[in-house]
Amino acid sequence: MNTIAVTDYELKSPTLARVILSFTGKFSKDQVRAAFSEMTGNRMAIVEDSFQEVRANVAVGFVRANREVRVIDNPEELRANYRVMGSSNIMMSEVDNSLWEVKKGKGGTYLARHGHEDLSELMTAHVQRRTDVTRLAQLSTASTTRGEFLSYVTPSGDMDYGFVVQANSKKAKIVSYAREEAVIVDLDMVTAMARVPVKKSFAQKMVQAGISREDKNTEIEYWKKLYSYDPPYLQDIIQQVNEGTMA
């Protein structure tokens, strides 16, 4: 029998949490994501490729609030299953009394769950503490060094990647792959670290251009150039990093 449970969590923002999941049975990545969404009534979603195993059947990663959307195929369905709240565009479900906001998009009318999703109540409702499973406080924060390639979760709950240009015991300065600029990242938001070889042809080209990653004044520009110089190479690296995740 396959089961999944949240055994510990730490809120990183009202809509983002770092959690420990425990499992029984075998899950593919897609099955983990689907099982978690089903367990939380689609109120939360796993941040894809953020979960790493810490031991057999136990993994640490990130989840975010999921503003659930319901597609309305025809007006009759809306009238039959929801009632208008006052004179606003807020509807209440006749099934579970949940509130929904009527919106219109290119595909037609749809409903978006109303209200700000606060993970604190959701996490409290779904956490199942286990004394035999590692707690977040017991996990050590790995250190990183200049030149390492990191995957990390942004405050908005998205995955990003980048090379480290500076680091201490709590934070790292990273050249963001998504934003192509230097950002400061808390190390407890990092999901994986790797030593990545840089193609010799790229390194030679940068040296000829007068840009060296060994020069602190030009190192950020060096990594930004790499992102635009050889996108397939970076995509291969990101794919390799993500292959090591379980959800």
TILUMVEX-884831 format. One record per residue (C-alpha): residue in one letter; x, y, z; chain. Coordinates in steps of 0.001 Angstrom, whole numbers, always signed. Example, Ala and Ser with C-alpha at 12.3 -4.5 7.8 and 13.67 -1.06 7.14 Angstrom:
a|+12300|-4500|+7800|A $
s|+13670|-1060|+7140|A $
This chain:
m|+0|+0|+0|A $
n|+1345|+3443|-942|A $
t|+977|+6217|+1642|A $
i|+2434|+9701|+2043|A $
a|+2525|+11949|+5117|A $
v|+3944|+15283|+6273|A $
t|+5923|+14616|+9454|A $
d|+7458|+18057|+10016|A $
y|+7364|+21536|+8483|A $
e|+8755|+25043|+8725|A $
l|+6991|+28024|+7168|A $
k|+9294|+30113|+4977|A $
s|+6480|+32544|+4076|A $
p|+2660|+32496|+4331|A $
t|+2548|+30541|+1046|A $
l|+5764|+28476|+1149|A $
a|+6963|+25771|+3539|A $
r|+9917|+23440|+3889|A $
v|+8648|+19991|+4857|A $
i|+9648|+16427|+5540|A $
l|+7601|+13730|+3822|A $
s|+7557|+10062|+4749|A $
f|+6419|+7269|+2443|A $
t|+5427|+3656|+2371|A $
g|+5468|+1771|-908|A $
k|+6914|+2887|-4229|A $
f|+6201|+6235|-5881|A $
s|+7296|+7846|-9120|A $
k|+7854|+11621|-9102|A $
d|+4486|+12241|-10713|A $
q|+2782|+9927|-8224|A $
v|+4346|+11758|-5265|A $
r|+3125|+15093|-6589|A $
a|-360|+13777|-7345|A $
a|-682|+12003|-3986|A $
f|+352|+15117|-2073|A $
s|-2105|+17320|-3987|A $
e|-4907|+14817|-3401|A $
m|-4060|+14548|+295|A $
t|-4347|+18319|+718|A $
g|-7463|+18712|-1404|A $
n|-5416|+20559|-4042|A $
r|-4797|+23359|-1550|A $
m|-1036|+22729|-1657|A $
a|+1405|+21607|-4344|A $
i|+4944|+20267|-4296|A $
v|+7638|+22555|-5675|A $
e|+8798|+20268|-8471|A $
d|+12333|+18862|-8226|A $
s|+12870|+20296|-4749|A $
f|+12708|+17016|-2771|A $
q|+15816|+15049|-1849|A $
e|+15878|+11787|+88|A $
v|+17519|+12034|+3518|A $
r|+17077|+8299|+4116|A $
a|+14931|+5494|+2741|A $
n|+11279|+6601|+2455|A $
v|+11993|+10044|+3926|A $
a|+12573|+13218|+1897|A $
v|+12937|+16950|+2532|A $
g|+11757|+19644|+144|A $
f|+9307|+22487|-390|A $
v|+5563|+22889|-889|A $
r|+3556|+25960|-1779|A $
a|-16|+27138|-1560|A $
n|-2003|+26222|-4630|A $
r|-4790|+28540|-5669|A $
e|-7130|+25908|-7011|A $
v|-8934|+26609|-10284|A $
r|-12182|+25030|-11475|A $
v|-13208|+25210|-15121|A $
i|-16865|+25960|-15814|A $
d|-18084|+24249|-18983|A $
n|-21467|+25982|-19114|A $
p|-23508|+28582|-17168|A $
e|-25996|+25946|-16006|A $
e|-23257|+24166|-14062|A $
l|-22414|+27432|-12291|A $
r|-26039|+28134|-11367|A $
a|-26669|+24565|-10230|A $
n|-23617|+24141|-7994|A $
y|-22826|+27635|-6673|A $
r|-24749|+30567|-5227|A $
v|-23852|+34254|-5468|A $
m|-22682|+35962|-2280|A $
g|-24422|+39344|-2261|A $
s|-23828|+41495|-5338|A $
s|-20176|+40491|-5820|A $
n|-18543|+37997|-8175|A $
i|-17859|+35653|-5237|A $
m|-19688|+32320|-5335|A $
m|-20174|+29714|-2618|A $
s|-20071|+26025|-3433|A $
e|-23267|+24185|-2538|A $
v|-21172|+21077|-1874|A $
d|-18573|+22240|+671|A $
n|-19343|+25950|+1292|A $
s|-15952|+26973|-121|A $
l|-15707|+30429|-1713|A $
w|-14747|+31008|-5343|A $
e|-14096|+34077|-7468|A $
v|-15558|+34157|-10981|A $
k|-12939|+35012|-13582|A $
k|-12812|+35121|-17370|A $
g|-9906|+33986|-19513|A $
k|-9177|+33147|-23125|A $
g|-10749|+29719|-22620|A $
g|-13920|+31083|-21054|A $
t|-15230|+31409|-17506|A $
y|-13472|+29707|-14590|A $
l|-13458|+29845|-10793|A $
a|-10410|+30600|-8631|A $
r|-10526|+29745|-4933|A $
h|-11187|+32973|-3053|A $
g|-8980|+34346|-319|A $
h|-5290|+34346|+542|A $
e|-3956|+30845|+1094|A $
d|-2142|+30725|+4438|A $
l|-159|+27518|+4805|A $
s|-18|+27635|+8608|A $
e|-3530|+26233|+9032|A $
l|-3160|+23799|+6149|A $
m|+123|+22405|+7441|A $
t|-1196|+22056|+10983|A $
a|-4169|+20092|+9660|A $
h|-2002|+17633|+7698|A $
v|+1149|+17142|+9771|A $
q|+1569|+13725|+11420|A $
r|+4528|+13786|+13803|A $
r|+6635|+10619|+13985|A $
t|+9372|+10028|+16526|A $
d|+11177|+7646|+14167|A $
v|+11499|+10240|+11377|A $
t|+14112|+12986|+11277|A $
r|+12951|+16490|+12232|A $
l|+13949|+19568|+10240|A $
a|+15855|+20934|+13219|A $
q|+18048|+17826|+13155|A $
l|+19107|+18346|+9541|A $
s|+22394|+20168|+9117|A $
t|+22670|+22971|+6587|A $
a|+25312|+22054|+4054|A $
s|+28059|+24561|+3346|A $
t|+28936|+25709|-148|A $
t|+31952|+27256|-1806|A $
r|+32669|+29600|-4672|A $
g|+32116|+28035|-8082|A $
e|+29610|+25380|-6978|A $
f|+26349|+25038|-8887|A $
l|+23238|+25151|-6689|A $
s|+19553|+24481|-7105|A $
y|+17323|+26454|-4755|A $
v|+13738|+27556|-4160|A $
t|+12877|+31220|-4599|A $
p|+10534|+33132|-2233|A $
s|+7805|+32819|-4879|A $
g|+8050|+29013|-4720|A $
d|+9873|+28402|-8005|A $
m|+13051|+26474|-8679|A $
d|+16140|+28400|-9775|A $
y|+19788|+27520|-10306|A $
g|+23137|+29257|-10350|A $
f|+26844|+29411|-9650|A $
v|+28124|+30627|-6278|A $
v|+30357|+33704|-6226|A $
q|+30452|+34254|-2445|A $
a|+29264|+32273|+579|A $
n|+29298|+32105|+4360|A $
s|+27722|+29673|+6831|A $
k|+24172|+30979|+6276|A $
k|+23916|+32647|+2867|A $
a|+25338|+32500|-626|A $
k|+25599|+35019|-3425|A $
i|+24514|+33247|-6589|A $
v|+24272|+34289|-10215|A $
s|+20659|+33349|-10909|A $
y|+20011|+31334|-14061|A $
a|+16413|+32596|-14321|A $
r|+17156|+36261|-13651|A $
e|+20755|+36434|-14959|A $
e|+21854|+38600|-12051|A $
a|+23416|+38114|-8635|A $
v|+21008|+37258|-5794|A $
i|+21446|+36401|-2114|A $
v|+20044|+32998|-1105|A $
d|+19579|+31517|+2373|A $
l|+21319|+28145|+2443|A $
d|+18256|+26445|+3923|A $
m|+16487|+27236|+627|A $
v|+19124|+25258|-1307|A $
t|+18010|+21815|-2494|A $
a|+21200|+20475|-4136|A $
m|+24861|+21356|-4695|A $
a|+27224|+20128|-7387|A $
r|+30697|+20725|-8767|A $
v|+30183|+21453|-12445|A $
p|+32929|+21325|-15074|A $
v|+33026|+24275|-17451|A $
k|+33720|+23506|-21087|A $
k|+37286|+24285|-22060|A $
s|+36136|+26109|-25194|A $
f|+33977|+28442|-23071|A $
a|+36733|+29111|-20541|A $
q|+39177|+29994|-23316|A $
k|+36697|+32355|-24939|A $
m|+36132|+34190|-21658|A $
v|+39859|+34520|-21022|A $
q|+40298|+36002|-24494|A $
a|+37493|+38458|-23715|A $
g|+39201|+39479|-20491|A $
i|+36560|+37941|-18233|A $
s|+37722|+35497|-15563|A $
r|+35728|+33770|-12842|A $
e|+38815|+34103|-10646|A $
d|+38452|+37892|-10722|A $
k|+35756|+38983|-8249|A $
n|+35073|+42097|-10293|A $
t|+34171|+40130|-13406|A $
e|+33020|+36777|-12024|A $
i|+29320|+37645|-12121|A $
e|+29673|+38700|-15750|A $
y|+31508|+35438|-16456|A $
w|+28604|+33268|-15298|A $
k|+26028|+35497|-17021|A $
k|+27978|+35029|-20251|A $
l|+27928|+31262|-19743|A $
y|+24130|+31254|-19458|A $
s|+23734|+33016|-22803|A $
y|+26762|+31436|-24491|A $
d|+25771|+27795|-24145|A $
p|+22127|+27301|-23029|A $
p|+22047|+23564|-23953|A $
y|+25038|+22947|-21675|A $
l|+23261|+24610|-18744|A $
q|+20032|+22741|-19477|A $
d|+21973|+19468|-19367|A $
i|+23404|+20423|-15972|A $
i|+19978|+21361|-14616|A $
q|+18519|+18106|-15915|A $
q|+21276|+16125|-14191|A $
v|+20618|+17936|-10912|A $
n|+16862|+17329|-11182|A $
e|+17322|+13648|-11977|A $
g|+18617|+13190|-8448|A $
t|+15355|+14406|-6898|A $
m|+12390|+12267|-5915|A $
a|+9620|+14851|-6322|A $
